[in-house]
């Protein structure tokens, strides 16, 4: 069996007890209780670089991309708009079930 060569992140708890103790002493910040806070910065510092707030990367196969392009042409909307609307509709259907 190969050796596990991954190193734990710096500052990671070494035992389950340390992890649990950290979770119990963690305080909730204002931004985590209200995701729509207008005063919250829309960028965040990641590895010393400023990154846009809450971005994702999606990979599409050819068929999915072709369908998305057809929807964009028919609706005269942007790809982001169509993806956002689809996400919101799916989330609402999950909440209702």
C-alpha positions as a Markdown table, in Angstrom:
| # | Residue | x | y | z |
|---|---|---|---|---|
| 1 | Unk | 0.0 | 0.0 | 0.0 |
| 2 | Unk | 1.5 | 3.4 | -0.9 |
| 3 | Unk | 2.4 | 5.9 | 1.8 |
| 4 | Unk | 0.2 | 8.9 | 2.3 |
| 5 | Unk | 2.4 | 11.8 | 1.3 |
| 6 | Unk | 0.0 | 14.6 | 1.9 |
| 7 | Unk | 0.8 | 17.0 | 4.7 |
| 8 | Unk | -1.9 | 18.4 | 7.0 |
| 9 | Unk | -2.5 | 22.1 | 6.6 |
| 10 | Unk | -0.6 | 24.4 | 8.8 |
| 11 | Unk | -2.5 | 25.0 | 12.1 |
| 12 | Unk | -4.7 | 22.0 | 11.5 |
| 13 | Unk | -5.8 | 20.2 | 14.7 |
| 14 | Unk | -3.8 | 17.0 | 15.4 |
| 15 | Unk | -6.6 | 15.1 | 17.2 |
| 16 | Unk | -10.3 | 14.8 | 17.1 |
| 17 | Unk | -10.5 | 16.3 | 20.6 |
| 18 | Unk | -8.6 | 19.4 | 19.4 |
| 19 | Unk | -11.0 | 19.7 | 16.4 |
| 20 | Unk | -14.1 | 19.4 | 18.6 |
| 21 | Unk | -12.7 | 21.9 | 21.1 |
| 22 | Unk | -12.1 | 24.4 | 18.3 |
| 23 | Unk | -15.6 | 23.9 | 16.9 |
| 24 | Unk | -17.1 | 24.6 | 20.3 |
| 25 | Unk | -15.2 | 27.8 | 21.0 |
| 26 | Unk | -15.7 | 29.2 | 17.5 |
| 27 | Unk | -17.8 | 32.4 | 17.5 |
| 28 | Unk | -20.2 | 33.4 | 14.8 |
| 29 | Unk | -19.3 | 36.6 | 12.9 |
| 30 | Unk | -21.8 | 39.1 | 11.7 |
| 31 | Unk | -21.1 | 38.4 | 8.0 |
| 32 | Unk | -21.8 | 34.6 | 8.4 |
| 33 | Unk | -25.2 | 35.3 | 9.9 |
| 34 | Unk | -26.2 | 37.8 | 7.2 |
| 35 | Unk | -24.9 | 36.8 | 3.7 |
| 36 | Unk | -26.5 | 39.9 | 2.2 |
| 37 | Unk | -24.7 | 42.5 | 4.3 |
| 38 | Unk | -24.2 | 45.5 | 1.9 |
| 39 | Unk | -21.2 | 46.6 | 4.0 |
| 40 | Unk | -19.3 | 43.4 | 3.4 |
| 41 | Unk | -16.4 | 43.5 | 1.0 |
| 42 | Unk | -16.9 | 41.8 | -2.3 |
| 43 | Unk | -13.4 | 40.6 | -2.5 |
| 44 | Unk | -11.4 | 38.3 | -0.2 |
| 45 | Unk | -7.7 | 37.7 | 0.3 |
| 46 | Unk | -6.7 | 34.1 | -0.8 |
| 47 | Unk | -3.0 | 33.1 | -0.6 |
| 48 | Unk | -2.0 | 36.8 | -0.6 |
| 49 | Unk | -4.0 | 37.6 | -3.7 |
| 50 | Unk | -7.3 | 39.5 | -3.9 |
| 51 | Unk | -10.0 | 37.3 | -5.4 |
| 52 | Unk | -13.6 | 38.1 | -6.3 |
| 53 | Unk | -16.2 | 37.2 | -3.7 |
| 54 | Unk | -17.9 | 33.8 | -4.1 |
| 55 | Unk | -16.9 | 32.5 | -7.6 |
| 56 | Unk | -17.2 | 29.1 | -9.0 |
| 57 | Unk | -15.8 | 27.3 | -12.0 |
| 58 | Unk | -18.1 | 25.0 | -14.0 |
| 59 | Unk | -17.1 | 22.5 | -16.7 |
| 60 | Unk | -19.5 | 21.6 | -19.4 |
| 61 | Unk | -19.4 | 18.8 | -21.9 |
| 62 | Unk | -20.1 | 19.7 | -25.6 |
| 63 | Unk | -23.8 | 18.9 | -25.4 |
| 64 | Unk | -24.4 | 21.0 | -22.3 |
| 65 | Unk | -22.5 | 23.9 | -23.8 |
| 66 | Unk | -24.4 | 23.6 | -27.1 |
| 67 | Unk | -27.7 | 23.7 | -25.2 |
| 68 | Unk | -26.6 | 26.7 | -23.2 |
| 69 | Unk | -25.6 | 28.6 | -26.3 |
| 70 | Unk | -29.0 | 27.8 | -27.9 |
| 71 | Unk | -30.8 | 29.1 | -24.8 |
| 72 | Unk | -28.6 | 32.3 | -24.9 |
| 73 | Unk | -29.5 | 32.9 | -28.6 |
| 74 | Unk | -33.2 | 32.3 | -28.1 |
| 75 | Unk | -33.6 | 34.3 | -24.9 |
| 76 | Unk | -31.1 | 37.1 | -25.6 |
| 77 | Unk | -29.8 | 36.7 | -22.1 |
| 78 | Unk | -26.3 | 36.0 | -20.8 |
| 79 | Unk | -24.9 | 32.6 | -19.9 |
| 80 | Unk | -24.5 | 33.7 | -16.3 |
| 81 | Unk | -28.1 | 34.9 | -16.2 |
| 82 | Unk | -29.4 | 31.5 | -17.4 |
| 83 | Unk | -27.1 | 29.6 | -15.0 |
| 84 | Unk | -28.2 | 31.7 | -12.1 |
| 85 | Unk | -31.9 | 31.3 | -12.9 |
| 86 | Unk | -31.5 | 27.6 | -13.2 |
| 87 | Unk | -29.7 | 27.4 | -9.9 |
| 88 | Unk | -32.3 | 29.4 | -8.1 |
| 89 | Unk | -35.2 | 27.3 | -9.6 |
| 90 | Unk | -33.4 | 24.1 | -8.5 |
| 91 | Unk | -32.8 | 25.4 | -5.0 |
| 92 | Unk | -36.4 | 26.4 | -4.7 |
| 93 | Unk | -37.6 | 23.0 | -5.8 |
| 94 | Unk | -35.3 | 21.4 | -3.2 |
| 95 | Unk | -36.6 | 23.7 | -0.5 |
| 96 | Unk | -40.2 | 22.8 | -1.3 |
| 97 | Unk | -39.6 | 19.0 | -1.2 |
